[in-house]
Structure formats: C-alpha cells, structure tokens
Amino acid sequence: MVENGLGRYPLILPPDKREGIDERMYYFLCVRPPKYVSDFINAIKSLSTGKPRFSLPPHSTLFPPFIIEGASEKKFIKSLRGVFSEQNPFSITITLEQIDAFDDNHVVFFKPNKLSTNRLRKIHFRFIDNLKDQVRTESIYIGKDYNPHMTINNKAPDEILKITHEHISKLPLKFTFEIGSLYLYKALKEEEWRQAARISLGR
C-alpha cells in the first residue's frame, strides 16, 4: 500500500513479483517540453556526457514505470484518454538556473517552479485516483514521494554534476511553455523506450 494525501493505494509490486526473467511490458507517463527547450537540454546533456544523441527526449515523468493489470493496452489507453480529456492545457515555467540532484543516485535535474510542480502533482494524483486498479509499479516515488523534475543526467558522478551546474549557472534563462499533451511510453525490461500513445489534454 502507498500512503499519500489522497489515501492508501496497493500500487507497489510485492518483492516476489519482481524476481526472475521479466517479460512484461512496462509503461510510464510523462510530459515533454517543446523542441527548442528539448534542444537546449540535450545540448547541456551532450556537454556533460559526451553523447551526441539520446534514446528518450527530455521529459518530466508523471507516473514512473508500471505494468498494466486487468486491461489490455488498448483499453488502458482509452481509459487514460477518458481521464484527461477534460484536463485543460496549462503553462509550465522552468527556470533553468534551478539545478538540483538526488543524493542517493546522482540524478541531475531541472526543477519546475512551485506552481508548475503543483500542477504536475495534480495530474499525478488524478492518474492514481482514476487508474489505480489497472496499474502496478516497482517505484516508491509516487504519492507523497512524487517529486516532479526534468532529468539532465542519470547517475552523474560528482565531477559531471559540477560541470553541468557551471554551464547552467552562466545561462540566466527561463522557459515558459504550454503543456497540451501527455505521452505514454512502453518497453520491455532492458529495451529502449518507445512512444505508445499521445494523450491530448482537453477536447
């Protein structure tokens, strides 16, 4: 069971469900910034990682990797569209000087401002409220532990964290953009994520 401000939900997969060969399809839900923002973030990622391209576009996760239970993918996507069809598009402000990292795994990320964080959290809880009976996750970062962010580097060592911070701190930029869609990605374990659906907000 997962406790959060809206109640307790049986969303976490028990340990015995995580062992052995995993051939299940995993999904995650996110929002993506427009291309010009993505290009900027990818440029920063390239400077700090040396990689010319990335398998996933920049995004902010709304619900971490999960499996679908009790429904087909087609039925789940239909339910997802129904949940968010009346959700109005909204503006999200990202102040790119606001760089941070998770201490436990050195994920370097940009923080959305407080208003944007609250809006993303509302979508996160709306997903849980309406689809909790159809999904299970191994992640503990849901409910009250959900922390909206936009990743720059995964598991970056200290020197990369320092370099990335130095680059960002010299660029006094603020991007404000509309979020009009949610994106559902899917993959088998150890495979690259690919887009499964684009969910438009509003009618």
N, C-alpha and C positions, 0 to 999 in steps of 0.2 A: 504494500500500500504506500502511496505517496501523499504526504501531507502538504497542503498549500492553503492559500486564503479562501479557496472555494470548496474545500472539503478534502476527503481522502479517496484516492483512486488506485485500483490494482493494476498499475501500468508497468511496474518493473518486472521483467522476466526473472523467475527464480533461477538460482545457480545451475540446477540440473538441466535447464533448457538451453544453457549456453555452451555446453561441452560437446566434444566430438566434431565430426565433419558437418559444417554448416552450409547447407544448400538452399537456405531460404532466401527470398528476395527481401532486401532492406530498402526502406524509403526514408527520405527526410524532406521537410517542408521549409522553404526559405523565401526571402525577398531579395531582389537584385537591384543594384543601382543602374542608372543609365550608362551608356557606353563610355562617355567621356570621363565619368567617375571611375568606371572599371579600368579604363586605360591608365589612369593616374595610379590607381592602387597596384595594378600589375607592374607598372614601371618601378614603383617602390619595392615590390616583391623581387623583381629581377635584380635590382641593385644589391639587395641584401642576401639573395640566394644564388645568384648567378644563373638561374634558369631562364631560358628565353620564352617559355610558354607554360601554361598550367592547365590541368585537366578540368578543373572547376572554375567558373567565373567568380569574381568577388560576390559575396552574398552575406546576408545575416540570417542565421538559422532561426526558424520559428518553432520547430519541434525537431529534436535530434533523431538519429536513425532509429527506425522502428520496423516491426513486421506487422502485416495486416492479418487479423484473425477474424474468422466468421463472415468474410465477404471476399468477393473477387476483386481484383484491381479495378476493373471497370465499374463495379458497384461502388467501391470506395471513392473513386474519383467523382462519381455522380453525387455521392453524399457530401464530398468536400465542396463541390460547386454549390450545392444547396445551402451549406452553412455560410458561405461567404458571398453569395450572390447579392445580398443586401448591404454588404460592407462598403461604405463609401471610400474611394481613393483618398489618400492622405499625404501630407507633406512630411518628409523626414529630414531633419537637419543633421549633418555630420560635420563636426568641427575636427579637422584632421590633425590639429595640434594635440588633440586628446588621445594620446597613445598610451596603452597600458599592456600588461601581460599577466597571465595566470601563473602564480608562483609554482604550482605543482607540475606543470608540463611546459612552461615557457612558450605558450601560445601568445604571439604578439598581435594586438588588435586595435582597431579604432573604436572609440566609444561614441554612440549616438548621444545627443543631448537628452536632458531629463524628459521633455515632452515626447520625443521620439521613442525613448525607452518605454514610457508608459503605454504608448500606442502599440508597440510591438508586443508588450506583455499582455495587453487586452486580446490581441489575436491569438497569442499562445494559449491563454486560458479559454478562449472561445473554442479553439480546437479541442482542448481537453474536455470541456463541458459537453460538446456535441458528439465527439468521436471516441471517447474513452473506452467504449465497449468493443471497438474494432481494431485497436492498436495495442501493441506491447513493445517496450523498449528496454535496452540494457543500460541506458543512461540514467544517472541520478540527477542530472541537471535539468530538471523540469519542476513545474510548480513554483514554489517559493525560491528554489535554487536556480531558476532560469535567469540567465544574465545575457541580454541582447548585446551583440558585438559584431564587428566585421573583421574577420581574420586577415592578417598580413602574412604572418609566418607561422608554421606549425613546429612546435618543439625547437624553437630557436635557441642556440647557445648564447651565453652572456655577451660575447663579442658582437654577434649579429643583432641582438637586442639594442646594444649601444649604437651601432652603426645606423640602424633603422630609426632610432629616436633622433639621432643627429640630423638625418636627412629631413625628417618631418618637422622638427623644431625650427628649421630655417624657412619653412614654407607657410606663411600666415594665410591659409586658405580655409574657406568654409563652403561646403556644397549643400544646397537645398534642392530637393527634387521630389517629384510626385511618385508615390508607390501606387500603381494601378493593377498590379497582378501579384499573385503568389506562384511559386514554382515548386513542383513536386519532382524530386529526383529519385532514381532507383538504381540498385546494383546488387549483385551477389557479393558475398564477402571476398575481399582481396581483388575485386574488379573495379574499374573506373566507373564513377557515377555518370549516368546519362539522364537527360530530361524525360520524365514520364508524362507530365501534364503542365499546362499553364492555366492558372485559375484566375479569371478576371474578377476584380472587385467591383461590385455594383452591376447593374443591368445594362 
